[in-house]
Amino acid sequence: MSKTKNKIDEFVSKLQHPLKPEMEAVIQIIREASPKMEEDVKWGGPSFDYKEPMATFNPRITGYVAVIFHKGELLNDKTGVLEPAPKGKAYAKFHSMEDVKKHKADLQKVVRDWIALMNG
């Protein structure tokens, strides 16, 4: 895992983004949610998988930190951290460090729910 983790860290270290500290914090929150996640850089951003692609950051969006949950509609999110998007996706959007901190537990619940769903 450390090999791919370095890939994300290397990608983010070179990234020019107005919310880079917030992005790094969200990456850390996802990492802390489960040691079972696999990490990579694909589709142009940091990406997390568990059995299949779970979520990818879109660093081209600069107004907020955008995390796309590829099959977010399957999660039946009750936390409110996910916004429904086209094609079954859902977005988690973080506009500030305060936003990131406020939604830490919700984001970790979404990640753990994904793992439970994949194990179901």
C-alpha positions in Angstrom: 0.0 0.0 0.0 2.8 2.5 0.8 3.9 2.4 -2.9 0.5 3.6 -4.2 0.0 5.9 -1.2 3.2 7.7 -2.3 1.7 8.1 -5.8 -1.2 10.2 -4.3 1.2 12.1 -2.0 3.5 12.8 -5.0 0.6 13.9 -7.2 -0.8 16.3 -4.5 2.7 17.7 -3.7 3.0 18.9 -7.3 -0.6 20.1 -7.5 -1.5 23.8 -7.8 -4.9 24.1 -6.1 -6.4 26.9 -4.0 -7.7 24.3 -1.5 -4.7 22.0 -1.4 -4.6 21.8 2.4 -8.3 20.9 2.4 -7.7 18.3 -0.2 -4.9 16.8 1.8 -7.1 16.7 4.9 -9.9 14.9 3.0 -7.4 12.3 1.7 -6.2 11.7 5.2 -9.8 11.3 6.5 -10.5 8.7 3.8 -7.3 6.9 4.7 -8.2 6.9 8.4 -11.7 5.4 7.6 -10.2 2.1 6.6 -6.8 0.5 6.1 -8.5 -1.8 3.4 -8.6 1.0 0.8 -6.3 0.8 -2.2 -5.0 4.1 -3.5 -3.9 5.3 -6.9 -3.9 8.3 -9.3 -6.4 7.8 -12.1 -8.9 9.8 -14.1 -6.7 12.8 -13.4 -6.8 12.7 -9.6 -6.3 10.8 -6.3 -8.5 7.7 -6.4 -9.6 5.2 -3.7 -10.8 1.7 -4.4 -12.2 -1.2 -2.4 -12.9 -4.2 -4.6 -13.9 -1.7 -7.3 -13.5 2.1 -7.8 -15.0 4.0 -4.9 -14.1 7.6 -5.1 -11.9 10.0 -7.1 -10.9 13.6 -6.5 -11.4 16.0 -9.4 -8.6 18.6 -8.9 -9.7 20.5 -12.1 -12.5 21.9 -10.0 -10.9 24.7 -8.0 -13.9 26.3 -6.2 -14.1 23.4 -3.7 -12.6 20.0 -3.1 -14.6 17.6 -5.2 -14.8 13.9 -4.4 -16.8 11.8 -6.9 -18.2 8.6 -5.5 -18.6 6.5 -8.6 -21.7 4.6 -7.4 -22.8 7.0 -4.7 -26.5 6.2 -5.2 -25.9 2.7 -3.9 -24.8 4.1 -0.5 -28.2 5.5 0.4 -26.4 8.3 2.3 -28.3 9.8 5.2 -25.5 12.0 6.4 -26.1 14.7 3.8 -22.4 14.8 2.8 -23.1 13.3 -0.6 -25.0 15.2 -3.3 -26.7 13.1 -6.0 -25.1 13.4 -9.5 -25.9 12.0 -13.0 -25.2 8.4 -13.9 -25.5 7.1 -10.3 -22.6 9.1 -9.0 -22.6 11.4 -5.9 -20.3 14.3 -5.0 -18.9 15.2 -1.7 -17.9 18.9 -1.8 -15.7 20.7 0.7 -15.5 24.5 0.4 -13.3 25.2 3.4 -11.3 23.5 6.2 -14.2 24.2 8.5 -16.4 22.2 6.0 -13.8 19.3 6.0 -13.8 19.2 9.8 -17.5 19.4 10.1 -18.1 16.5 7.7 -15.2 14.2 8.8 -17.4 11.6 10.6 -19.9 11.7 7.8 -17.3 11.1 5.1 -15.8 8.2 7.1 -19.2 6.7 7.5 -19.7 6.8 3.7 -16.4 5.1 3.2 -17.2 2.4 5.7 -20.7 2.0 4.2 -19.0 1.4 0.8 -16.8 -1.3 2.3 -19.8 -3.0 4.0 -21.7 -2.8 0.7 -18.9 -4.4 -1.2 -18.5 -7.1 1.4 -22.3 -7.7 1.5 
